[in-house]
């Protein structure tokens, strides 16, 4: 068997309405001083009831809102504001950006006096390695997409500069609480982009050159869940059972990416996301059919039997008719009605400039710069 190293996994709880019981769970576990990092839309609707529950449980708390992908300045400002308050636990409620911000704040608070900006600890940007010290983090995803509730990295961005990770095994959340009710009321575009992000991560991890029997089993389980649930939640946004299944699929996508890595789509998402303020899930969704179509073509022409078998298995598990994976994914993209890159200020010249910066990561096939440029321009 291929040698394996499995990253730490969070405690997982999947239960609709479970945010209502979270304050008592926190108190029963001995925490008294809490920091809450949250997104905007969902928390505005449910934050008041959650905070009342914290007060009733005798807990002290401070909150900070995250809008858009976290920047070093945002993480540093929250860390500075909360420093010295004696926080014992960080709760992150929101999409991947809020959870990533929560991870970064939890880590930077634990770095102690004399710490530098989080920027100094980012891969490929700073000169410091994170110590691994962190406050415990409980993650409550409100979108089923990034799988950040199960990963060891926090993505931090500066538009026009970089999109890089703060990473350590200790940064995996201690608890991932998937409450499908938190996803009700999400805009259709967020639902579509998030779901395609989760599917992208499951597929890229499954096809990764670093995949293992462990990640393959989880990826297939996630693809099966997403194949049934994603179309259902597009048809009926109030379907909590479908949103619960997508939450499970997104969680597994995070576990898989943390242990098998990803491919070209995420290798392109970093420079694209650093160039303009564009939602990460939308980038993945727009790139997904084009990349998978080319992987299918290369596998048919020159790929290994193992890759061809995996592509067929993935298509079957998702529910693609006649085994056409890329065609099925194109249909999902069209049903999601995601806008093209041009809405966010991209043009052909900029995409040509970005193509050489896109990494292959653990892609099962190779792509040259010309092919990557074609894929990017198809997403306009």
C-alpha positions in Angstrom: 0.0 0.0 0.0 1.1 3.5 -0.7 2.6 5.2 2.3 0.2 7.7 3.9 0.2 10.6 6.4 -3.3 11.7 7.4 -3.7 15.3 8.8 -5.7 15.8 12.0 -9.4 15.8 11.6 -11.9 17.9 13.5 -14.8 16.5 15.6 -17.7 16.5 13.2 -21.4 17.2 14.1 -24.1 17.3 11.4 -27.4 18.4 12.8 -29.9 21.0 11.6 -30.6 23.6 14.2 -27.6 22.7 16.3 -26.4 26.3 16.6 -29.1 26.7 19.2 -27.4 24.1 21.5 -23.9 25.3 20.9 -23.7 27.8 23.8 -24.5 25.1 26.3 -21.9 22.8 24.6 -19.3 25.5 24.9 -20.1 26.1 28.6 -20.1 22.4 29.4 -16.6 22.1 27.9 -15.3 24.8 30.3 -14.9 27.8 28.0 -15.9 31.2 29.3 -14.4 33.9 27.1 -15.2 33.6 23.4 -14.2 35.4 20.2 -16.7 35.2 17.3 -15.5 35.8 13.7 -18.5 35.8 11.4 -19.7 36.6 7.9 -22.3 39.3 7.2 -25.6 38.0 5.9 -26.4 34.8 7.8 -25.1 36.2 11.1 -27.4 39.3 10.8 -30.3 36.9 10.8 -29.2 34.5 13.5 -26.5 36.3 15.5 -28.8 37.9 18.0 -30.3 34.6 19.1 -26.9 32.9 19.2 -25.5 35.8 21.4 -28.5 35.6 23.7 -27.7 31.9 24.1 -24.1 32.7 25.0 -25.3 35.2 27.6 -27.8 32.8 29.1 -24.9 30.2 29.4 -22.9 32.8 31.4 -20.3 33.3 28.6 -18.4 36.5 27.7 -17.9 37.2 24.0 -16.5 39.6 21.5 -17.4 39.6 17.8 -15.9 40.7 14.5 -17.4 40.8 11.0 -15.6 39.6 7.9 -16.7 40.8 4.5 -14.9 39.3 1.5 -11.7 37.3 1.6 -9.5 38.1 4.7 -6.6 40.4 4.3 -3.5 40.7 6.5 -4.8 44.1 7.7 -8.1 42.6 8.8 -6.5 39.7 10.7 -4.0 42.0 12.3 -6.7 44.5 13.4 -8.9 41.8 15.0 -5.9 40.3 16.7 -4.9 43.6 18.1 -8.4 44.4 19.3 -8.8 41.1 21.1 -5.3 40.8 22.5 -5.3 40.8 26.3 -8.9 39.8 26.6 -8.0 36.3 27.8 -10.0 34.5 25.0 -10.2 30.8 25.3 -12.0 29.8 22.2 -12.7 31.2 18.7 -16.0 30.5 16.9 -16.0 31.1 13.1 -19.5 31.3 11.5 -19.8 32.0 7.8 -18.3 30.9 4.5 -14.7 29.9 3.8 -13.5 33.5 4.2 -14.9 33.9 7.7 -13.6 30.5 8.8 -10.1 31.3 7.3 -10.1 34.6 9.2 -11.1 32.8 12.4 -8.2 30.3 12.0 -5.7 33.1 11.4 -6.9 35.2 14.4 -6.8 32.1 16.6 -3.3 31.4 15.6 -2.0 35.0 15.8 -3.5 35.5 19.3 -1.6 32.4 20.4 1.7 33.6 19.0 1.8 35.9 22.0 3.6 39.2 22.7 6.1 40.3 20.1 4.3 38.6 17.2 4.5 40.1 13.8 1.8 40.7 11.2 0.2 37.5 9.9 1.7 38.4 6.6 5.1 37.4 7.9 3.8 33.8 8.4 2.3 33.3 5.0 3.8 30.7 2.6 5.8 32.4 -0.1 5.3 35.9 1.4 6.8 36.1 4.9 10.0 34.8 6.3 8.6 33.1 9.5 7.2 29.7 10.1 4.1 29.6 12.3 4.8 28.0 15.6 1.6 25.9 15.6 0.3 27.6 18.7 -3.4 28.4 18.4 -6.6 28.9 20.3 -9.1 26.1 19.7 -11.5 26.9 16.9 -15.1 25.8 16.3 -16.2 26.2 12.7 -19.8 26.6 11.5 -19.9 26.8 7.7 -22.8 28.6 6.3 -21.9 27.7 2.7 -21.1 24.2 1.4 -18.0 24.9 -0.5 -14.5 25.5 0.6 -14.3 22.7 3.3 -12.3 25.1 5.4 -13.9 23.6 8.5 -11.8 20.5 7.9 -8.5 22.0 6.6 -5.2 23.1 8.2 -4.7 26.3 6.2 -6.2 29.8 6.1 -6.1 31.7 2.8 -5.2 35.3 3.2 -5.2 37.8 0.2 -4.1 41.2 -0.9 -5.8 42.1 -4.2 -3.2 43.0 -6.7 -0.6 41.3 -4.6 -1.0 37.7 -3.4 -3.3 34.9 -2.3 -1.4 32.6 0.1 -1.9 30.3 3.0 -1.2 30.3 6.7 -0.7 26.6 7.3 0.0 24.2 10.2 -1.5 20.8 11.2 -2.6 22.4 14.5 -4.8 24.9 12.7 -7.4 22.3 11.9 -10.6 23.3 13.7 -11.4 21.3 16.8 -15.1 21.0 15.9 -16.9 21.3 12.5 -20.6 21.9 13.2 -22.7 21.6 10.0 -26.1 23.1 10.6 -28.1 23.1 7.3 -30.4 25.8 8.5 -27.5 28.3 8.4 -27.5 27.9 4.6 -31.1 28.8 4.1 -31.6 32.2 2.4 -28.2 32.2 0.7 -28.2 33.9 -2.7 -28.6 31.5 -5.6 -25.2 32.5 -7.0 -23.4 31.8 -3.7 -25.2 28.4 -3.5 -24.1 27.5 -7.0 -20.5 28.8 -6.7 -20.0 27.1 -3.3 -21.3 23.7 -4.5 -19.2 23.7 -7.6 -16.2 24.6 -5.4 -16.8 21.5 -3.3 -17.3 19.3 -6.4 -14.0 20.7 -7.8 -12.1 19.9 -4.7 -13.5 16.3 -4.5 -12.6 15.7 -8.2 -9.1 17.3 -8.0 -8.3 15.4 -4.9 -9.6 12.1 -6.3 -7.6 12.5 -9.5 -4.5 13.9 -7.6 -1.1 12.3 -8.0 -1.0 12.2 -4.2 -4.3 10.5 -3.8 -4.5 7.5 -1.5 -7.1 4.7 -0.8 -8.1 6.8 2.2 -8.8 10.0 0.2 -10.3 8.1 -2.7 -12.9 6.5 -0.5 -13.9 9.9 1.0 -13.9 11.7 -2.3 -16.2 9.1 -3.8 -18.5 9.4 -0.8 -18.5 13.2 -1.2 -19.2 13.0 -5.0 -22.1 10.6 -4.4 -23.6 13.0 -1.9 -23.0 16.1 -4.1 -24.3 14.4 -7.2 -27.7 13.9 -5.5 -27.8 17.0 -3.4 -26.4 19.8 -5.6 -29.1 19.7 -8.3 -31.8 19.4 -5.6 -30.7 22.6 -3.8 -30.5 24.4 -7.1 -34.1 23.5 -7.7 -35.3 24.1 -4.1 -33.1 26.4 -2.0 -35.2 25.5 1.1 -34.4 21.8 0.9 -32.5 21.3 4.2 -31.9 17.6 3.5 -30.1 18.5 0.3 -28.1 21.3 2.0 -27.1 18.9 4.8 -25.8 16.4 2.2 -23.9 19.2 0.5 -22.4 20.2 3.8 -21.2 16.7 4.3 -19.7 16.7 0.7 -18.0 20.0 1.4 -16.5 18.8 4.7 -15.1 15.7 2.9 -13.7 17.9 0.1 -11.7 19.7 2.8 -10.4 16.5 4.3 -9.4 15.2 0.8 -7.6 18.4 -0.2 -5.7 18.5 3.1 -4.5 15.0 2.5 -4.2 14.6 -1.3 -3.8 18.1 -2.6 -5.5 19.7 -5.6 -4.9 20.4 -9.3 -4.7 23.0 -12.0 -8.1 24.6 -11.1 -6.8 25.6 -7.7 -3.4 26.3 -9.1 -5.1 28.9 -11.3 -7.6 30.2 -8.6 -4.8 31.7 -6.6 -3.4 34.1 -9.2 -6.8 34.8 -10.6 -8.1 35.6 -7.1 -5.1 37.8 -6.3 -5.6 39.8 -9.5 -9.2 40.9 -8.9 -11.9 40.6 -6.2 -13.7 37.6 -7.5 -15.4 34.8 -5.5 -13.2 31.7 -5.2 -16.1 29.3 -5.8 -17.1 31.1 -9.0 -13.5 30.8 -10.3 -13.5 27.1 -9.6 -17.0 26.6 -11.1 -16.1 28.4 -14.4 -12.9 26.6 -14.8 -14.2 23.1 -13.9 -15.7 21.9 -17.2 -12.8 23.1 -19.3 -10.1 21.6 -17.2 -11.9 18.2 -16.7 -12.7 18.1 -20.4 -9.0 18.4 -21.3 -8.1 15.8 -18.6 -10.6 13.4 -20.2 -9.1 14.0 -23.7 -5.5 13.6 -22.5 -6.4 10.5 -20.6 -8.1 8.9 -23.7 -5.1 9.8 -25.8 -2.1 9.1 -23.6 -3.3 8.5 -20.0 -2.9 5.5 -17.8 -5.6 2.8 -17.3 -5.8 4.0 -13.7 -6.7 7.5 -14.7 -9.2 6.4 -17.3 -10.9 4.2 -14.7 -10.9 7.0 -12.1 -12.5 9.4 -14.6 -15.2 6.9 -15.4 -15.8 6.1 -11.7 -16.1 9.8 -10.9 -18.6 10.4 -13.7 -20.7 7.4 -12.6 -20.6 8.4 -8.9 -21.8 12.0 -9.7 -24.6 10.7 -11.9 -23.2 11.8 -15.3 -25.1 10.1 -18.2 -23.0 8.0 -20.6 -19.9 8.7 -18.5 -19.4 12.2 -19.9 -17.9 14.0 -16.8 -17.1 17.3 -18.4 -20.5 17.5 -20.2 -22.3 16.8 -16.9 -20.2 19.5 -15.2 -21.0 22.0 -18.0 -24.7 21.3 -17.4 -24.3 22.0 -13.6 -22.4 25.3 -14.4 -25.2 26.4 -16.8 -27.9 25.6 -14.2 -25.9 27.6 -11.6 -25.9 30.6 -13.9 -22.6 31.9 -12.7 -21.3 35.0 -14.4 -18.0 35.0 -16.4 -14.7 36.5 -15.3 -15.4 39.7 -17.4 -17.9 40.8 -14.8 -15.0 41.2 -12.3 -12.7 43.2 -14.6 -10.8 40.5 -16.4 -10.0 40.8 -20.1 -8.0 38.7 -22.5 -4.8 40.6 -21.9 -4.9 40.1 -18.2 -5.7 36.4 -18.5 -2.8 36.0 -20.9 -0.6 37.6 -18.2 -1.9 35.3 -15.5 -1.6 32.0 -17.4 2.2 31.5 -16.7 1.5 32.0 -13.0 -1.0 29.1 -12.7 0.5 26.0 -11.1 -0.4 22.4 -11.9 -0.2 21.3 -8.3 -1.0 17.6 -8.2 -2.7 17.4 -11.6 -2.7 13.9 -13.2 -1.8 15.4 -16.6 0.4 18.2 -17.8 -0.8 21.5 -19.3 1.3 24.0 -21.1 0.9 27.8 -20.8 -1.1 28.0 -24.1 -3.6 25.5 -22.9 -4.0 27.2 -19.6 -4.5 30.6 -21.3 -7.3 29.0 -23.5 -9.0 27.6 -20.4 -8.9 31.0 -18.7 -10.3 32.8 -21.7 -13.1 30.3 -22.0 -14.2 31.5 -18.6 -14.6 35.1 -19.6 
